[in-house]
Amino acid sequence: MTTHFADRLADAVRRAGNPLCVGLDPRWESLPKAIRDRHDAGSLDGVAAAYEAFCLRVLDLVAGQVAVVKPQSAFFESCGPAGLRALQVVTRRAKELGLLVVLDAKRGDIASTATAYADAAFGGTPVAGTSLPVWDSDALTVNPYLGRDAVEPFIRSARQTGRGLFVLVRTSNPGSGQFQDLDCGGRKFYRHVADAVTAWNSENIGASGFGDVGAVVGATHPAELAELRTAMPGVWFLVPGYGAQGGSAADVAAGFRKDGLGAIVNSSRGITFPFQPDDRAWEDAIVAATRRSVSELSAATHG
Amino acid sequence: MTTHFADRLADAVRRAGNPLCVGLDPRWESLPKAIRDRHDAGSLDGVAAAYEAFCLRVLDLVAGQVAVVKPQSAFFESCGPAGLRALQVVTRRAKELGLLVVLDAKRGDIASTATAYADAAFGGTPVAGTSLPVWDSDALTVNPYLGRDAVEPFIRSARQTGRGLFVLVRTSNPGSGQFQDLDCGGRKFYRHVADAVTAWNSENIGASGFGDVGAVVGATHPAELAELRTAMPGVWFLVPGYGAQGGSAADVAAGFRKDGLGAIVNSSRGITFPFQPDDRAWEDAIVAATRRSVSELSAATHG
């Protein structure tokens, strides 16, 4: 029997002793010169190979320290088919190292189109009676704008395979309030989305007390994070915005339950690019940045 | 100098004499048996090759009759890297045939992540001073939930290269009202999104009187379509939901301006799968279905 996603996540975070999620957002101009020099900047295949080499090295450096990684699909897609082949290699390696993989693709579409995205993300594309694996990630970020038809096929596909979702509720960007903060009948729009996520999540609660439909809630809005933590006690949060985007460990503290569970906190650039490209000690810099964030977040979790 | 996207679209629709957009949503179980039999159902590479062969044949059959095609990224992604290679081949061939290509990927993310998606969709990924082409489509569908940071990088990238966007406003699915119809200060949520789209669009109006930030408005909500046509006179609409989803030619008539421009109307399954897999005359069925929709929609446009 497949273990419930929420329980796998709770176990992994407990084992690691911290809620850090390492975001994999490779960018050519930020890569170590040592890696760039070995690859062809003139072709997408070359760039994709550099992204793959860099991300594989990052995985080796952070495995054992953290529980979760989050590849950002946009950067792999930006290298075309070769970039998506690299995404597959990186995902497979992360899982071999015992890391959970959240694919950050913010997909959202209706009916059979949503099912196609979801099957590709999780159990594989069904063709002539068998499922062909595609991205094979543990969880996926999903955009709720289209309504229940855009989310339910993802939930169905995730539940069949013991995977999870993180639905965008309150994002970390400066312009997030333009629509998410609109007052709808005395409550902000994102609270209506939060209610829907809470209902979907409650349909399938695991032994850990958490369900499999999580929420994305930005670290850059600590008051909303606290408010949503109270309103959504059984919902796992994926918290972006910590580190380079400005959110501090104190800002994310409100995202955890008393037992220290309930949120994973993402840092991308802060962990993977804490160096200049010509810095030969870039690997040491990644290890040090990971240790620093792990220690900050452990303190915030158990504070 | 690059021609404005809205003008290219207006010219293409005028030349074709109808607003039909053919959606390319390949699915293994719907493909003609003649194509399935030549490909390996046991590997994603085989399935992707079948999708490519089918879509290329559809392009040959509809070119000259219609102005626009809309590949649905989900189905190409569902075949992994090989599927995305097929998407590139299909897009390139569509452009060679004089068709405009709207990539339906409903992307939305913030800051540099949105820029990565946008550059890949349009002018190419910038690496070490040059732009490497990736999807190279004429327009892209975009999800507005994250707010202006999620849309403005797409607008910037589109404007640099004479491409266009279609931002989700009122989608065609049965559950679209769950969030889009929430009452926010006396107006439904989607009207607030429509206002933002109208403002973005007004920043760059072409000779045709239309701008480059379009809106997705479903055919299954004719009253809202009429209301939005009046409220957003210079905005191109992409209208899904006609045909297999239940919207009729009469339902979409309200989407056009008096001059017959202003909307492209998508049909996917209705055009590309009007046959049973073992029907040997599947190509004739596609040609006939295209002619029928073209004639219905020409009448609706000039009604």
Contacts between the chains, C-beta under 8 A, distances in Angstrom:
chain1	res1	chain2	res2	distance
A	25	B	113	7.2
A	27	B	112	7.6
A	28	B	127	4.9
A	28	B	128	6.8
A	29	B	128	7.9
A	41	B	127	5.2
A	41	B	128	4.0
A	42	B	127	7.9
A	42	B	128	7.8
A	42	B	130	7.2
A	42	B	132	7.8
A	43	B	132	7.0
A	44	B	125	7.0
A	44	B	132	5.2
A	44	B	134	6.8
A	47	B	125	7.3
A	47	B	127	5.5
A	47	B	132	7.2
A	72	B	109	8.0
A	72	B	113	6.0
A	74	B	107	7.8
A	74	B	109	6.0
A	74	B	113	4.7
A	74	B	114	7.7
A	74	B	116	4.3
A	74	B	117	4.8
A	74	B	120	7.7
A	75	B	113	7.6
A	75	B	116	5.5
A	77	B	116	7.5
A	77	B	117	6.9
A	77	B	120	5.6
A	77	B	134	7.5
A	78	B	116	4.5
A	78	B	117	7.5
A	78	B	119	6.7
A	78	B	120	4.5
A	78	B	125	4.5
A	78	B	134	6.4
A	79	B	125	6.8
A	79	B	134	7.5
A	80	B	84	6.7
A	80	B	85	8.0
A	80	B	88	7.0
A	80	B	120	7.5
A	80	B	134	4.7
A	80	B	135	7.7
A	81	B	81	4.3
A	81	B	82	7.2
A	81	B	84	4.6
A	81	B	85	4.4
A	81	B	88	7.2
A	82	B	81	7.2
A	84	B	80	6.6
A	84	B	81	4.6
A	84	B	84	5.7
A	85	B	80	7.9
A	85	B	81	4.4
A	88	B	80	7.0
A	88	B	81	7.2
A	106	B	107	7.5
A	106	B	108	5.8
A	106	B	109	5.7
A	106	B	143	7.5
A	107	B	74	7.8
A	107	B	106	7.5
A	108	B	106	5.8
A	108	B	108	7.9
A	108	B	143	5.9
A	109	B	72	8.0
A	109	B	74	6.0
A	109	B	106	5.7
A	110	B	171	6.8
A	110	B	172	7.5
A	110	B	173	4.0
A	110	B	175	7.9
A	111	B	173	6.6
A	112	B	27	7.6
A	113	B	25	7.2
A	113	B	72	6.0
A	113	B	74	4.8
A	113	B	75	7.6
A	114	B	74	7.7
A	116	B	74	4.2
A	116	B	75	5.5
A	116	B	77	7.5
A	116	B	78	4.5
A	117	B	74	4.8
A	117	B	77	6.9
A	117	B	78	7.5
A	119	B	78	6.7
A	120	B	74	7.7
A	120	B	77	5.6
A	120	B	78	4.5
A	120	B	80	7.5
A	125	B	44	7.0
A	125	B	47	7.3
A	125	B	78	4.5
A	125	B	79	6.8
A	127	B	28	4.9
A	127	B	41	5.2
A	127	B	42	7.9
A	127	B	47	5.5
A	128	B	28	6.7
A	128	B	29	8.0
A	128	B	41	4.0
A	128	B	42	7.7
A	130	B	42	7.2
A	132	B	42	7.8
A	132	B	43	7.0
A	132	B	44	5.1
A	132	B	47	7.2
A	134	B	44	6.8
A	134	B	77	7.4
A	134	B	78	6.4
A	134	B	79	7.5
A	134	B	80	4.7
A	135	B	80	7.7
A	143	B	106	7.5
A	143	B	108	5.9
A	143	B	143	5.1
A	143	B	145	5.4
A	144	B	145	6.9
A	144	B	179	6.5
A	145	B	143	5.4
A	145	B	144	6.9
A	145	B	145	4.4
A	145	B	168	5.9
A	145	B	171	7.8
A	145	B	179	6.5
A	145	B	180	7.4
A	146	B	168	7.0
A	146	B	171	5.0
A	146	B	173	6.0
A	146	B	175	7.3
A	146	B	176	6.1
A	147	B	171	7.6
A	147	B	173	6.6
A	147	B	175	3.7
A	147	B	176	5.0
A	147	B	177	6.7
A	147	B	178	3.7
A	147	B	179	5.6
A	147	B	180	6.7
A	148	B	175	3.9
A	148	B	178	5.4
A	149	B	173	4.2
A	149	B	174	6.2
A	149	B	175	4.1
A	149	B	176	7.4
A	150	B	173	7.3
A	150	B	175	7.4
A	152	B	175	8.0
A	168	B	145	6.0
A	168	B	146	7.0
A	171	B	110	6.8
A	171	B	145	7.8
A	171	B	146	5.0
A	171	B	147	7.6
A	172	B	110	7.5
A	173	B	110	4.0
A	173	B	111	6.6
A	173	B	146	6.0
A	173	B	147	6.7
A	173	B	149	4.2
A	173	B	150	7.3
A	174	B	149	6.3
A	175	B	110	7.9
A	175	B	146	7.3
A	175	B	147	3.7
A	175	B	148	3.9
A	175	B	149	4.1
A	175	B	150	7.4
A	175	B	152	8.0
A	176	B	146	6.1
A	176	B	147	5.0
A	176	B	149	7.4
A	177	B	147	6.7
A	178	B	147	3.6
A	178	B	148	5.4
A	178	B	196	6.9
A	179	B	144	6.5
A	179	B	145	6.4
A	179	B	147	5.6
A	179	B	189	7.4
A	179	B	192	6.6
A	179	B	193	6.5
A	179	B	196	7.8
A	180	B	145	7.4
A	180	B	147	6.7
A	182	B	184	4.3
A	182	B	185	7.3
A	182	B	189	6.6
A	182	B	192	5.9
A	183	B	184	6.1
A	183	B	185	5.9
A	184	B	182	4.2
A	184	B	183	6.1
A	184	B	184	4.6
A	184	B	189	6.7
A	185	B	182	7.3
A	185	B	183	5.9
A	189	B	179	7.4
A	189	B	182	6.6
A	189	B	184	6.7
A	189	B	189	6.5
A	192	B	179	6.5
A	192	B	182	5.9
A	193	B	179	6.5
A	196	B	178	6.9
A	196	B	179	7.8
